[in-house]
Amino acid sequence: MKRVISILLSLFMVLGFTLTGCAVEEAETQATGNVEILLQIGNPNMAVNGVEKPIDTEGTAPIVINDRTMLPVRAVVEEMGGVVAWDGDTQTVTLHYGEDEIRLVIDSVDAYVNDSAQMLDVAPIIINDRTMLPIRFIAERFRFDVAWNEAEQMVTITKTGQIAEQVSTLDTTPAKQPGTSGSNNLVVYFSATGTTKSVAEKIAEVAGADIYEIVPKIPYTSEDLNYSSDCRANREQQDDAARPEFEPIAVNISDYDTIYIGYPIWWGTMPKIVNTFLETYDLSDKTIMPFCTSGGSGIGTSVSAIRNICPDAEVKDGMRGTSSITNAQIEEWIAK
């Protein structure tokens, strides 16, 4: 009898340690909140922390529309820990993650993040009864890191569980204009939706540079950026002669040795208003550091275009940034 009791006690102890170990492991996972999601263009499956899962029940695969990765996001957002709701009457998708809310409307580039207006590069669209949404915009607004591998056509979404930097909503306040700081570095950027502005301000801070925003004389509206239609941005990018005008700038370019120039990627290259800027000023003998924001396309084509426009300048290799770029990454790029 004593032997039976001893065996039972041993079993209880083993089971107790086993269950405790499982509980600790689960608690640590919940505490860190680590997640890695891999999405590949043309692949109907995603990998979540190494486990393959379908993106949706219909076998829908991510696609690229105007350099933005689009896909049905419900399963992805739920794996991130969020919730997705659909209102068929208003054609509105509402996404929640923690205290954050994103509202997107089909065929509209107007988005609302915590009731603050932002502008999408590509409007949500329905294809074969599947609602295709821009995953980078959603993930970054929920403060996840997003990386793009051009060679593998792969999107990687990660979160380490650490407190992430708050992603700011669209700020329509003009950037601080160059003053008398004495810096020989100047950051010049064009930003239609606010994403490039965020990166430009970080670069200016790290480089100790003055900063200037290229402001179009005719502002871009949401309709102008509705890439699924014959919008203004599409027409300009397809017209080699298009040179949109920008407001006069209160800065003497000749005072600067290094020009950091930033822009979103439209149709695989820089917007035509950047061509206008480069052709307006003599940048001979200056160092040009291009940077861009893009959901998928690289910066190489636009860098080649800048070298053609500014043959007497030293045009460095460019950098593709995101709203989550760190100071260390910027410093590494500048030091190259």
Contacts in CASP RR format, 6 or more apart in sequence:
PFRMAT RR
TARGET T0000
AUTHOR 0000-0000-0000
METHOD contacts of the structure
MODEL  1
MKRVISILLSLFMVLGFTLTGCAVEEAETQATGNVEILLQIGNPNMAVNG
VEKPIDTEGTAPIVINDRTMLPVRAVVEEMGGVVAWDGDTQTVTLHYGED
EIRLVIDSVDAYVNDSAQMLDVAPIIINDRTMLPIRFIAERFRFDVAWNE
AEQMVTITKTGQIAEQVSTLDTTPAKQPGTSGSNNLVVYFSATGTTKSVA
EKIAEVAGADIYEIVPKIPYTSEDLNYSSDCRANREQQDDAARPEFEPIA
VNISDYDTIYIGYPIWWGTMPKIVNTFLETYDLSDKTIMPFCTSGGSGIG
TSVSAIRNICPDAEVKDGMRGTSSITNAQIEEWIAK
32 160 0 8 1.000
32 161 0 8 1.000
33 159 0 8 1.000
33 160 0 8 1.000
33 161 0 8 1.000
34 49 0 8 1.000
34 159 0 8 1.000
34 160 0 8 1.000
34 161 0 8 1.000
35 48 0 8 1.000
35 49 0 8 1.000
35 79 0 8 1.000
35 80 0 8 1.000
35 81 0 8 1.000
35 144 0 8 1.000
35 157 0 8 1.000
35 158 0 8 1.000
35 159 0 8 1.000
36 47 0 8 1.000
36 48 0 8 1.000
36 49 0 8 1.000
36 50 0 8 1.000
36 156 0 8 1.000
36 157 0 8 1.000
36 158 0 8 1.000
37 46 0 8 1.000
37 47 0 8 1.000
37 48 0 8 1.000
37 76 0 8 1.000
37 79 0 8 1.000
37 80 0 8 1.000
37 156 0 8 1.000
37 157 0 8 1.000
37 158 0 8 1.000
38 46 0 8 1.000
38 47 0 8 1.000
38 50 0 8 1.000
38 154 0 8 1.000
38 155 0 8 1.000
38 156 0 8 1.000
38 157 0 8 1.000
39 46 0 8 1.000
39 55 0 8 1.000
39 62 0 8 1.000
39 69 0 8 1.000
39 71 0 8 1.000
39 76 0 8 1.000
39 135 0 8 1.000
39 154 0 8 1.000
39 155 0 8 1.000
39 156 0 8 1.000
39 157 0 8 1.000
40 62 0 8 1.000
40 152 0 8 1.000
40 153 0 8 1.000
40 154 0 8 1.000
40 155 0 8 1.000
41 61 0 8 1.000
41 62 0 8 1.000
41 63 0 8 1.000
41 64 0 8 1.000
41 69 0 8 1.000
41 153 0 8 1.000
41 154 0 8 1.000
42 61 0 8 1.000
42 62 0 8 1.000
42 63 0 8 1.000
42 153 0 8 1.000
43 61 0 8 1.000
43 62 0 8 1.000
44 54 0 8 1.000
44 55 0 8 1.000
44 56 0 8 1.000
44 59 0 8 1.000
44 60 0 8 1.000
44 61 0 8 1.000
45 52 0 8 1.000
45 53 0 8 1.000
45 54 0 8 1.000
45 55 0 8 1.000
46 52 0 8 1.000
46 53 0 8 1.000
46 54 0 8 1.000
46 55 0 8 1.000
46 75 0 8 1.000
46 76 0 8 1.000
46 79 0 8 1.000
47 53 0 8 1.000
48 79 0 8 1.000
53 75 0 8 1.000
53 79 0 8 1.000
54 75 0 8 1.000
55 61 0 8 1.000
55 62 0 8 1.000
55 71 0 8 1.000
55 72 0 8 1.000
55 75 0 8 1.000
55 76 0 8 1.000
56 72 0 8 1.000
56 74 0 8 1.000
56 75 0 8 1.000
56 130 0 8 1.000
58 128 0 8 1.000
58 129 0 8 1.000
58 130 0 8 1.000
60 71 0 8 1.000
60 72 0 8 1.000
60 128 0 8 1.000
60 130 0 8 1.000
61 71 0 8 1.000
62 69 0 8 1.000
62 70 0 8 1.000
62 71 0 8 1.000
62 135 0 8 1.000
62 155 0 8 1.000
63 69 0 8 1.000
63 70 0 8 1.000
63 71 0 8 1.000
63 127 0 8 1.000
63 132 0 8 1.000
64 70 0 8 1.000
64 296 0 8 1.000
65 122 0 8 1.000
65 125 0 8 1.000
65 132 0 8 1.000
65 227 0 8 1.000
65 228 0 8 1.000
66 121 0 8 1.000
66 122 0 8 1.000
66 227 0 8 1.000
66 266 0 8 1.000
66 267 0 8 1.000
67 121 0 8 1.000
67 265 0 8 1.000
67 266 0 8 1.000
67 267 0 8 1.000
67 268 0 8 1.000
67 294 0 8 1.000
67 295 0 8 1.000
67 296 0 8 1.000
67 297 0 8 1.000
68 121 0 8 1.000
68 122 0 8 1.000
68 134 0 8 1.000
68 136 0 8 1.000
68 137 0 8 1.000
68 295 0 8 1.000
68 296 0 8 1.000
69 134 0 8 1.000
69 135 0 8 1.000
69 136 0 8 1.000
69 148 0 8 1.000
69 155 0 8 1.000
69 295 0 8 1.000
69 296 0 8 1.000
70 122 0 8 1.000
70 124 0 8 1.000
70 125 0 8 1.000
70 132 0 8 1.000
70 133 0 8 1.000
70 134 0 8 1.000
70 135 0 8 1.000
71 132 0 8 1.000
71 133 0 8 1.000
71 135 0 8 1.000
72 130 0 8 1.000
72 131 0 8 1.000
72 132 0 8 1.000
72 133 0 8 1.000
73 84 0 8 1.000
73 95 0 8 1.000
73 133 0 8 1.000
73 135 0 8 1.000
73 138 0 8 1.000
74 84 0 8 1.000
76 135 0 8 1.000
76 157 0 8 1.000
77 83 0 8 1.000
77 84 0 8 1.000
77 95 0 8 1.000
77 97 0 8 1.000
77 138 0 8 1.000
78 84 0 8 1.000
80 97 0 8 1.000
80 139 0 8 1.000
80 142 0 8 1.000
80 144 0 8 1.000
80 157 0 8 1.000
80 159 0 8 1.000
81 97 0 8 1.000
82 95 0 8 1.000
82 96 0 8 1.000
82 97 0 8 1.000
82 98 0 8 1.000
82 142 0 8 1.000
83 95 0 8 1.000
83 96 0 8 1.000
83 97 0 8 1.000
84 93 0 8 1.000
84 94 0 8 1.000
84 95 0 8 1.000
84 96 0 8 1.000
85 93 0 8 1.000
85 94 0 8 1.000
85 95 0 8 1.000
85 96 0 8 1.000
86 92 0 8 1.000
86 93 0 8 1.000
86 94 0 8 1.000
86 131 0 8 1.000
87 93 0 8 1.000
87 94 0 8 1.000
90 105 0 8 1.000
91 105 0 8 1.000
91 106 0 8 1.000
91 107 0 8 1.000
92 103 0 8 1.000
92 104 0 8 1.000
92 105 0 8 1.000
92 106 0 8 1.000
93 103 0 8 1.000
93 104 0 8 1.000
93 105 0 8 1.000
93 106 0 8 1.000
93 124 0 8 1.000
93 131 0 8 1.000
93 133 0 8 1.000
94 101 0 8 1.000
94 102 0 8 1.000
94 103 0 8 1.000
95 101 0 8 1.000
95 102 0 8 1.000
95 103 0 8 1.000
95 104 0 8 1.000
95 138 0 8 1.000
95 142 0 8 1.000
97 142 0 8 1.000
100 113 0 8 1.000
100 114 0 8 1.000
100 141 0 8 1.000
100 142 0 8 1.000
100 143 0 8 1.000
101 112 0 8 1.000
101 113 0 8 1.000
101 114 0 8 1.000
101 115 0 8 1.000
102 111 0 8 1.000
102 112 0 8 1.000
102 113 0 8 1.000
102 138 0 8 1.000
102 141 0 8 1.000
102 142 0 8 1.000
103 111 0 8 1.000
103 112 0 8 1.000
104 111 0 8 1.000
104 120 0 8 1.000
104 124 0 8 1.000
104 133 0 8 1.000
105 124 0 8 1.000
106 123 0 8 1.000
106 124 0 8 1.000
106 125 0 8 1.000
106 126 0 8 1.000
106 131 0 8 1.000
107 123 0 8 1.000
107 124 0 8 1.000
107 125 0 8 1.000
107 226 0 8 1.000
107 228 0 8 1.000
108 123 0 8 1.000
108 124 0 8 1.000
108 222 0 8 1.000
108 226 0 8 1.000
109 119 0 8 1.000
109 120 0 8 1.000
109 121 0 8 1.000
109 122 0 8 1.000
109 123 0 8 1.000
109 222 0 8 1.000
109 225 0 8 1.000
109 226 0 8 1.000
110 117 0 8 1.000
110 118 0 8 1.000
110 119 0 8 1.000
110 120 0 8 1.000
110 222 0 8 1.000
111 117 0 8 1.000
111 118 0 8 1.000
111 119 0 8 1.000
111 120 0 8 1.000
111 137 0 8 1.000
112 118 0 8 1.000
113 141 0 8 1.000
113 169 0 8 1.000
114 169 0 8 1.000
116 169 0 8 1.000
116 170 0 8 1.000
117 169 0 8 1.000
117 170 0 8 1.000
118 169 0 8 1.000
118 170 0 8 1.000
118 193 0 8 1.000
118 194 0 8 1.000
119 170 0 8 1.000
119 192 0 8 1.000
119 193 0 8 1.000
119 194 0 8 1.000
119 222 0 8 1.000
119 225 0 8 1.000
120 134 0 8 1.000
120 137 0 8 1.000
120 193 0 8 1.000
120 225 0 8 1.000
121 134 0 8 1.000
121 137 0 8 1.000
121 192 0 8 1.000
121 193 0 8 1.000
121 225 0 8 1.000
121 227 0 8 1.000
121 264 0 8 1.000
121 295 0 8 1.000
122 134 0 8 1.000
122 227 0 8 1.000
122 228 0 8 1.000
123 226 0 8 1.000
123 227 0 8 1.000
123 228 0 8 1.000
124 131 0 8 1.000
124 132 0 8 1.000
124 133 0 8 1.000
124 134 0 8 1.000
125 131 0 8 1.000
125 132 0 8 1.000
125 228 0 8 1.000
126 132 0 8 1.000
135 146 0 8 1.000
135 155 0 8 1.000
135 157 0 8 1.000
136 146 0 8 1.000
136 155 0 8 1.000
136 295 0 8 1.000
136 296 0 8 1.000
136 322 0 8 1.000
139 146 0 8 1.000
139 157 0 8 1.000
140 146 0 8 1.000
140 167 0 8 1.000
140 322 0 8 1.000
140 323 0 8 1.000
140 324 0 8 1.000
141 167 0 8 1.000
143 159 0 8 1.000
143 164 0 8 1.000
143 165 0 8 1.000
143 166 0 8 1.000
143 167 0 8 1.000
143 324 0 8 1.000
144 157 0 8 1.000
144 158 0 8 1.000
144 159 0 8 1.000
144 164 0 8 1.000
145 157 0 8 1.000
145 158 0 8 1.000
145 159 0 8 1.000
145 322 0 8 1.000
145 324 0 8 1.000
146 155 0 8 1.000
146 156 0 8 1.000
146 157 0 8 1.000
146 295 0 8 1.000
146 322 0 8 1.000
146 324 0 8 1.000
147 155 0 8 1.000
147 156 0 8 1.000
147 158 0 8 1.000
148 154 0 8 1.000
148 155 0 8 1.000
148 156 0 8 1.000
148 294 0 8 1.000
148 295 0 8 1.000
148 296 0 8 1.000
148 320 0 8 1.000
149 155 0 8 1.000
149 156 0 8 1.000
150 296 0 8 1.000
150 297 0 8 1.000
150 298 0 8 1.000
164 324 0 8 1.000
165 324 0 8 1.000
167 323 0 8 1.000
167 324 0 8 1.000
168 198 0 8 1.000
168 323 0 8 1.000
170 193 0 8 1.000
170 194 0 8 1.000
171 194 0 8 1.000
171 197 0 8 1.000
174 213 0 8 1.000
174 215 0 8 1.000
175 189 0 8 1.000
175 197 0 8 1.000
175 200 0 8 1.000
175 201 0 8 1.000
175 211 0 8 1.000
175 212 0 8 1.000
175 213 0 8 1.000
176 211 0 8 1.000
177 210 0 8 1.000
177 211 0 8 1.000
177 212 0 8 1.000
177 213 0 8 1.000
177 250 0 8 1.000
177 251 0 8 1.000
178 186 0 8 1.000
178 210 0 8 1.000
178 211 0 8 1.000
178 212 0 8 1.000
178 250 0 8 1.000
178 251 0 8 1.000
179 210 0 8 1.000
181 208 0 8 1.000
181 210 0 8 1.000
183 208 0 8 1.000
183 209 0 8 1.000
183 210 0 8 1.000
183 256 0 8 1.000
184 255 0 8 1.000
184 256 0 8 1.000
184 257 0 8 1.000
184 258 0 8 1.000
185 207 0 8 1.000
185 208 0 8 1.000
185 209 0 8 1.000
185 210 0 8 1.000
185 256 0 8 1.000
185 257 0 8 1.000
185 258 0 8 1.000
185 260 0 8 1.000
186 209 0 8 1.000
186 210 0 8 1.000
186 211 0 8 1.000
186 212 0 8 1.000
186 251 0 8 1.000
186 253 0 8 1.000
186 256 0 8 1.000
186 258 0 8 1.000
186 259 0 8 1.000
186 260 0 8 1.000
187 200 0 8 1.000
187 203 0 8 1.000
187 204 0 8 1.000
187 207 0 8 1.000
187 209 0 8 1.000
187 210 0 8 1.000
187 211 0 8 1.000
187 212 0 8 1.000
187 260 0 8 1.000
187 261 0 8 1.000
187 262 0 8 1.000
188 211 0 8 1.000
188 212 0 8 1.000
188 213 0 8 1.000
188 214 0 8 1.000
188 259 0 8 1.000
188 260 0 8 1.000
188 261 0 8 1.000
188 262 0 8 1.000
188 277 0 8 1.000
189 196 0 8 1.000
189 197 0 8 1.000
189 199 0 8 1.000
189 200 0 8 1.000
189 211 0 8 1.000
189 212 0 8 1.000
189 213 0 8 1.000
189 214 0 8 1.000
189 260 0 8 1.000
189 261 0 8 1.000
189 262 0 8 1.000
189 263 0 8 1.000
190 196 0 8 1.000
190 213 0 8 1.000
190 214 0 8 1.000
190 216 0 8 1.000
190 246 0 8 1.000
190 262 0 8 1.000
190 263 0 8 1.000
190 264 0 8 1.000
190 271 0 8 1.000
190 273 0 8 1.000
190 274 0 8 1.000
190 277 0 8 1.000
191 197 0 8 1.000
191 200 0 8 1.000
191 213 0 8 1.000
191 263 0 8 1.000
191 264 0 8 1.000
192 220 0 8 1.000
192 225 0 8 1.000
192 233 0 8 1.000
192 264 0 8 1.000
192 271 0 8 1.000
193 225 0 8 1.000
193 264 0 8 1.000
195 264 0 8 1.000
195 293 0 8 1.000
195 322 0 8 1.000
195 323 0 8 1.000
196 262 0 8 1.000
196 263 0 8 1.000
196 264 0 8 1.000
196 292 0 8 1.000
196 293 0 8 1.000
197 213 0 8 1.000
198 323 0 8 1.000
199 262 0 8 1.000
199 291 0 8 1.000
199 293 0 8 1.000
199 321 0 8 1.000
199 322 0 8 1.000
199 323 0 8 1.000
199 325 0 8 1.000
200 211 0 8 1.000
200 213 0 8 1.000
200 260 0 8 1.000
200 262 0 8 1.000
200 291 0 8 1.000
201 211 0 8 1.000
202 325 0 8 1.000
202 327 0 8 1.000
202 330 0 8 1.000
203 209 0 8 1.000
203 260 0 8 1.000
203 291 0 8 1.000
203 330 0 8 1.000
204 210 0 8 1.000
204 211 0 8 1.000
204 260 0 8 1.000
205 327 0 8 1.000
206 327 0 8 1.000
206 330 0 8 1.000
206 331 0 8 1.000
206 334 0 8 1.000
207 258 0 8 1.000
207 260 0 8 1.000
207 330 0 8 1.000
207 334 0 8 1.000
209 258 0 8 1.000
209 260 0 8 1.000
210 251 0 8 1.000
210 256 0 8 1.000
212 249 0 8 1.000
212 251 0 8 1.000
214 246 0 8 1.000
214 249 0 8 1.000
214 273 0 8 1.000
214 274 0 8 1.000
214 277 0 8 1.000
215 246 0 8 1.000
215 247 0 8 1.000
216 244 0 8 1.000
216 245 0 8 1.000
216 246 0 8 1.000
216 247 0 8 1.000
216 273 0 8 1.000
217 244 0 8 1.000
217 245 0 8 1.000
217 246 0 8 1.000
217 247 0 8 1.000
218 244 0 8 1.000
218 245 0 8 1.000
220 232 0 8 1.000
220 233 0 8 1.000
223 229 0 8 1.000
223 231 0 8 1.000
223 232 0 8 1.000
224 231 0 8 1.000
224 232 0 8 1.000
224 233 0 8 1.000
225 231 0 8 1.000
225 232 0 8 1.000
225 233 0 8 1.000
227 233 0 8 1.000
227 234 0 8 1.000
233 266 0 8 1.000
233 271 0 8 1.000
234 267 0 8 1.000
235 242 0 8 1.000
236 242 0 8 1.000
236 244 0 8 1.000
236 271 0 8 1.000
236 272 0 8 1.000
237 266 0 8 1.000
237 267 0 8 1.000
237 269 0 8 1.000
237 271 0 8 1.000
237 272 0 8 1.000
238 267 0 8 1.000
239 272 0 8 1.000
242 272 0 8 1.000
243 272 0 8 1.000
243 273 0 8 1.000
243 275 0 8 1.000
243 276 0 8 1.000
243 279 0 8 1.000
244 271 0 8 1.000
244 272 0 8 1.000
244 273 0 8 1.000
244 276 0 8 1.000
245 276 0 8 1.000
246 273 0 8 1.000
246 276 0 8 1.000
246 277 0 8 1.000
253 259 0 8 1.000
253 281 0 8 1.000
253 282 0 8 1.000
253 283 0 8 1.000
254 282 0 8 1.000
256 286 0 8 1.000
257 286 0 8 1.000
257 287 0 8 1.000
258 286 0 8 1.000
258 287 0 8 1.000
258 288 0 8 1.000
258 289 0 8 1.000
259 283 0 8 1.000
259 286 0 8 1.000
259 287 0 8 1.000
259 288 0 8 1.000
259 289 0 8 1.000
260 289 0 8 1.000
260 290 0 8 1.000
260 291 0 8 1.000
261 274 0 8 1.000
261 277 0 8 1.000
261 278 0 8 1.000
261 288 0 8 1.000
261 289 0 8 1.000
261 290 0 8 1.000
261 291 0 8 1.000
261 306 0 8 1.000
262 270 0 8 1.000
262 274 0 8 1.000
262 290 0 8 1.000
262 291 0 8 1.000
262 292 0 8 1.000
263 270 0 8 1.000
263 271 0 8 1.000
263 274 0 8 1.000
263 292 0 8 1.000
263 293 0 8 1.000
263 302 0 8 1.000
264 271 0 8 1.000
264 292 0 8 1.000
264 293 0 8 1.000
264 294 0 8 1.000
265 292 0 8 1.000
265 293 0 8 1.000
265 294 0 8 1.000
265 295 0 8 1.000
265 296 0 8 1.000
265 297 0 8 1.000
265 298 0 8 1.000
265 299 0 8 1.000
265 302 0 8 1.000
268 294 0 8 1.000
268 297 0 8 1.000
268 298 0 8 1.000
268 301 0 8 1.000
268 302 0 8 1.000
269 301 0 8 1.000
269 302 0 8 1.000
269 305 0 8 1.000
270 290 0 8 1.000
270 292 0 8 1.000
270 302 0 8 1.000
270 305 0 8 1.000
270 306 0 8 1.000
274 302 0 8 1.000
275 305 0 8 1.000
275 309 0 8 1.000
278 306 0 8 1.000
278 309 0 8 1.000
278 310 0 8 1.000
279 309 0 8 1.000
283 310 0 8 1.000
283 312 0 8 1.000
283 313 0 8 1.000
284 310 0 8 1.000
284 312 0 8 1.000
284 313 0 8 1.000
285 312 0 8 1.000
285 313 0 8 1.000
286 313 0 8 1.000
286 314 0 8 1.000
287 313 0 8 1.000
287 314 0 8 1.000
287 316 0 8 1.000
288 306 0 8 1.000
288 310 0 8 1.000
288 313 0 8 1.000
288 314 0 8 1.000
288 315 0 8 1.000
288 316 0 8 1.000
289 316 0 8 1.000
289 318 0 8 1.000
289 319 0 8 1.000
289 333 0 8 1.000
289 334 0 8 1.000
290 299 0 8 1.000
290 302 0 8 1.000
290 303 0 8 1.000
290 306 0 8 1.000
290 315 0 8 1.000
290 316 0 8 1.000
290 318 0 8 1.000
290 319 0 8 1.000
291 299 0 8 1.000
291 318 0 8 1.000
291 319 0 8 1.000
291 320 0 8 1.000
291 321 0 8 1.000
291 333 0 8 1.000
292 298 0 8 1.000
292 299 0 8 1.000
292 302 0 8 1.000
292 318 0 8 1.000
292 319 0 8 1.000
292 320 0 8 1.000
292 321 0 8 1.000
293 320 0 8 1.000
293 321 0 8 1.000
293 322 0 8 1.000
294 320 0 8 1.000
298 320 0 8 1.000
299 318 0 8 1.000
299 319 0 8 1.000
299 320 0 8 1.000
300 318 0 8 1.000
303 315 0 8 1.000
303 317 0 8 1.000
303 318 0 8 1.000
306 315 0 8 1.000
307 315 0 8 1.000
316 336 0 8 1.000
317 336 0 8 1.000
318 333 0 8 1.000
319 330 0 8 1.000
319 333 0 8 1.000
END
